Amino acid sequence: MLDVQKIRKDFPILNRKVNGKPLIYFDNAATSQTPQQVIDVIVDYYSNYNANIHRGVHALSQEATDAYEQARQKIQTHVNAKHAHEIIFTSGTTHGINLVANGFSSLLKEGDEVIVSALEHHSNIVPWQMLCERTGATLKIIPMDDNGDLILSELDTLLNENTKLVFVNHISNALGTINPIEDIIDKAHNVGAAVLVDGAQSCPHLKPDVQSLNVDFYVCSAHKVCGPTGIGMLYGKEEWLNKLPPYQGGGEMIAEVTFEKTTYAGLPHKFEAGTPNVCGGIAFGAAIDYMNAIGFETIAQYEHELLEYATHQLQQIEGVKIYGTAKKKTSVISFNVANIHPYDIGTILDKMGIAVRTGHHCAQPIMDFYKIPGTIRASFMFYNTKEEIDTFITALKKSILMLS
Amino acid sequence: MTIAEIQNEIIDEFSMFDDWEERYQYMIDLGKTLPLIDEQYKTEDHIIKGCQSKVWVHANMQDDKVNFTADSDAIITKGIIAILIRVFSNQHPKAIIEANTDFIDKIGLKEHLSPTRANGLVSMIKQLKMYAIAYQTQLS
């Protein structure tokens, strides 16, 4: 059982007021809030052992290096990677995707095919479009149905010996659909294609096991799992990371430099040019610790209750239409109210201290599919409560009244 | 009336309200008085970029005065553009270019002035002034 009142005490921001009302934060799919335990780690780092890592002989540098590498191991254990050097620290999910897309530029040629799903975030569409433009490869799309489920049978017709890469998110940010990535990975591997899974929306809610998934690349951001912004991770299978060329040149990623030639450092440093976000990496590790202490099963169960509760309440309101009704989804509800612009609802809710996201959620193709300008998206984390949902429902009814 | 006089009039109207709900309700009502853009101008060319909702604006000049019509698919945004058009319409382009828009703050809509705000109030003001600049060039 999850003691939500105890957990809420860990999050100082949940005490603040917005427009004179207690904050109700339902924009967790955009960024999660940070517990005191993680904030303390950040303060401790800058108060006690801030230093550049991997090259200093002095004590501070040694301590910072140890803490940073320990964080890498924590993430390795968390996602069950075979080696710690298969975990690359990035600035976030988008960086991880770009790193892989850029690496594949030298591996793809004209006639090759890349497949993405119709449920993708822009950050998982644009880098592949750019990759295809650079290499002459073709981009193909796995279509979705009205519920927001991918049509997997279509994937079979798209896959062939020219398919080199398949990119899919584990969970859709706009609709909350949990995609059947196990099937997608198996199907892609059958034709020899590599698979990158965008875990930005899954890592806050479940614990991925990259070895049992047999996934080639998996990316996520710390700021969605109670960590700070500006840090994330790319998991890549060792053999793939060795095949990809470095993304950026700079310090840290080299073994030897002369003006004639540079030899690159081994993994993971080959992909971590320059001074990394040391504090961010350490805080990322602390955030993973924090969530594991609560337990991902406990979290998933509680969030599912919130999702069911809120969905049921919303369905009672006349004119509300929920988008994304996949059988398997996380605690994200995308919806609209008949004849009212999502932006208007979002503005009025904000005046009542309630933070939701409105707009296209960086997933315009999904909005085009439903032929809507956008939606209102309420997304819950384990620190949200049913009481907050009640307040949200009351506020929503009030805004509908004002805006009708 | 000058732009400053119209702004003062709007400030007076908004000062009657005690809370945000009444202010927003009034703004929504003002949206209903907006001189609507002719359907033929509701095209991509007339959309103001930087707004989460769609805002279309059209301008014309008659006797050296600029007149605006507009519409939006969101009613709060429609209220905001209605206020701006009431301030700027039927004015000389030079007056529009030189006008300051501090009154927004005084009617309790300061939060909409942030350049990152999705409703694009700043973009709307910029676009109305761009029209004025274009007409001013024609005059000089």
Interface residues (C-beta under 8 A of the other chain):
Chain A: N19 I340 H341 Y343 D344 T347 I348 K351 T358 G359 P373 G374 M402 L403
Chain B: W20 E21 Y24 Q25 I28 Q52 S53 K54 D73 A74 I75 I76 T77 A118 N119
